[in-house]
Amino acid sequence: MVEIRADVIIKDKKIKFSPSIEELKSKYFSEISSFITFPLNFTGVGGKAGIYAAISEKNSNGLVTVYEKAE
């Protein structure tokens, strides 16, 4: 996954993020989704795609946790 950078700005005694927290969340979920779905499109050696596609299915409980903790 790529690094997601954010600046913390203190202005008028208020803390803000740049980019905004909504943009950061959107970018994070996009990156997580891309990372999780990568095995679905990976054929690997010998074209045995089924081996990699099963990774997401076997770890579905953990993936739910990732999304829950992201909120």
C-alpha positions, 0 to 999 in steps of 0.5 A: 500500500502507498503511504497516505500523508496528511498535515495537521493544521492549527488555525484559530485554535482549531485543529484541521487536516489537510487533506480533509478527514473525509478525503483521507478516509476516501483515499484509505478505503480506496487503497484498502479495497485495491489491496484486498482485491489484488489476489482476485486478479492475480494468476500467479505461476501456472495460471492457478488463479483459484489459489489466490482468489481464496485468500479473501474468502478465507480471511473475510472475518479479518477483512471486516475488522480492518474496515470496522477499525478504519471507521 
